[in-house]
């Protein structure tokens, strides 16, 4: 089972229902909508198409709106502008070779400041300020319309949200999107400003801070504390900072998110060659694998799926690489030191799951915090997050190792456990005989109260009785005996003896049996005392056991808990 999640950017190549369905089938967990391109109504229609695909697949899919943020995009001749080193050009709001629509930036720039365009492919140096300002071309090339312009020497002093962002966020609230990716975050104050904007619209949506400038790198710990997740936005990060620093900055940002127990996405040029080719380069595959081994929760595709020629193939390749990396990576245990009850119970759950070789961790969660806390420890088994709320399931779709699923709301602990086990069985994540670890909070229905861990053996219970305290279990075929003279001791070797009661005459049979089940008797009965003495799994008071447990059937006797399971079960 793949643990690392896949974020796919939706664009002209993938907006149709059929393409979106193909992306989901290939492995897309999160659909990203880039607000820097397209209009609000197009984005609204895309969101509705994604929801239709989710309904068809029956699997929660998260939708992430990625803000434009305080970015500047230029306008030039429709055919593009050819620039050569040494050439002088004008940059301004009007009557300029390169036009910008934000006059405030022109007053923030000084002579000598560099302007970087088209993701670093073109570089200018300002010679004289004004509107328009005059600049010299340092690195030339073909400059096309709507390319991004940044100033690494003098970051823009602009609002974190543009007017268009605010309109799009209002639409996102209406349509129920699941994540907001905040572009060009500089400090925790930017996250708080976006959160206030969402509050004004009456809904709190998790915010993922995109780390893509010097200020954000310097404030990473504070940003991680306030944000709900972070994204390693390597494109602009590699322009604002020396490109050779990007690998260790990636590790630093991922580690900060891991320590905080927040999801982290690694993005930009992960399978860039697949925009035009059906197969990735070896370097790209290695890059994806190393991001996963660094500890990323999700890996992201941008132009590969938004406008590339092979969007579905890109997701499929990403899924294959991620699954292989998940299997090879030594996901080491991460010990959180904040000391809350939720974290302590989560740590105990992961430890128990690995010590007992459990098939999965079932996390019953109202807010998603239980599943997040467990995922932060990177267990070797899947985390099945069971929640009555579809929005919570969608938000968890981005979290490493978590399989989110919507279940019926439980009103008691027993009902919650039954729902969890039944759902896991129905989806094929576990099977009869498996052992699972359940985490939840009581009282049921209260958020942030993770305080329960229970180990459950999944199996069909044939009969129950009273275990005699022997902490052992045995499996084998059943032999039902009404009287001790009906069979020989040899007939009972390695079998589970089921009898109405026992006395001294039964001793030759008991000694050869692997386990004992009797219909009557208590803790002072002959069967209980002998079973305890011989340290054999023994259950007394198993009413109607001779009828309920057919001869020849393979059963497992759990002497510690007084339960008989059909088949061979790990207890």
Secondary structure, DSSP 8 states (H G I E B T S, - for coil): ---SEEEEEE-TTT-SHHHHHHHHHHT--EEEEETTSS-HHHHHHHHHHHHHHHHHHTS--EEEEE---S-EE-B--TT-EEE-TT-EEEEESSSSSEE-S-THHHHH--TT-EEEEGGGTEEEEEEE-SSSEEEEEEE-EEE-TT-EEE-TTS-----SS-HHHHHHHHHHHHHT-SEEEETT--SHHHHHHHHHHHHHTT---EEEEEE-SHHHHHTHHHHHHHSSEEEEEHHHHHHHS-GGGHHHHHHHHHHHHHHHT-EEEEESSSSGGGGT-SS--HHHHHHHHHHHHHT-SEEEESHHHHT-S-HHHHHHHHHHHHHHHHHHS--------S--HHHHHHHHHHHHHHHTT-SEEEEE-SSSHHHHHHHTT--SSEEEEEES-HHHHHHGGGSTTEEEEE----SSHHHHHHHHHHHHHHTTSS-TT-EEEEEEESSTT-TT-EEEEEEEE-S-EEEE-EE-S---EEEEEEEEESSGGGS-GGGGTTSEEEES---GGGHHHHHH-SEEEESS--TTSHHHHHHHHHT-EEEE--TTHHHHS-TT-EEEEETTTTEEEES----
